[in-house]
């Protein structure tokens, strides 16, 4: 009985370990040319979960085999990023994160491929490395230079003045 129990626990553990090792197997190939990017990515929760470069960039065999002489199979255009991210990051509310974002002014501009630049998921959250809140707010201020007076007042619910203190993260509506 003890032997069966050990196998019951051991086999799934070995399978999971094998999948994680296979998932990270491509990083040595990528790091040869993209050292800084891979180092940043290794700090990202996606890397911790075993997500590999090919999830976003495709297998990119021609890119690898020509030492970067051709583009990766896929580099998401700004308007494609929300759908790519939204496939896994669905959220927990009534509306999905993608739905909330799509209804926001930023989302409408991005998804309609407007000439007016607007942030997508990667702008705020980072692509290969997560951004800290302060860095996100600096990015907001690139376009939102003239802030309303209420944005310089300490918010009622938090101790720190912050865009996210009043605006919901994906819809950008004031609460």
Residue pairs with C-beta under 8 A, 6 or more apart in sequence:
19 50
20 50
23 50
23 51
23 52
24 47
24 50
24 52
26 52
26 53
26 54
27 38
27 42
27 52
27 53
29 64
30 37
30 38
30 53
31 38
31 39
33 67
33 68
37 128
40 128
40 129
41 47
41 53
41 128
41 129
43 129
43 130
44 126
44 128
44 129
44 130
45 130
46 55
53 60
54 60
56 74
56 76
56 84
57 72
57 73
57 74
57 75
58 72
58 73
58 74
59 73
60 72
60 73
60 74
62 70
62 73
63 69
63 70
63 71
63 72
63 73
76 84
78 110
78 113
78 120
79 110
79 111
79 112
79 113
79 120
81 110
81 120
81 121
81 122
82 98
82 101
82 102
82 107
82 110
82 111
82 120
82 121
83 98
85 97
85 98
85 121
85 122
86 96
86 97
86 98
86 101
86 121
89 97
89 98
89 121
90 96
90 97
90 98
91 97
91 100
91 170
93 100
95 103
97 170
100 107
100 168
100 170
100 171
101 107
101 121
101 170
101 171
102 108
102 111
103 171
104 170
104 171
104 172
104 173
105 118
105 172
106 118
106 119
106 120
106 172
107 118
108 114
109 116
109 117
109 118
110 118
110 119
110 120
117 143
119 139
119 140
123 139
124 131
124 136
124 139
124 169
125 131
131 139
133 162
133 164
136 163
136 164
137 162
137 163
140 163
141 147
150 166
151 161
151 163
151 166
152 161
153 161
154 160
154 161
155 161
155 162
155 165
155 166
157 165
158 165
166 174
166 175
167 173
167 174
167 175
168 175
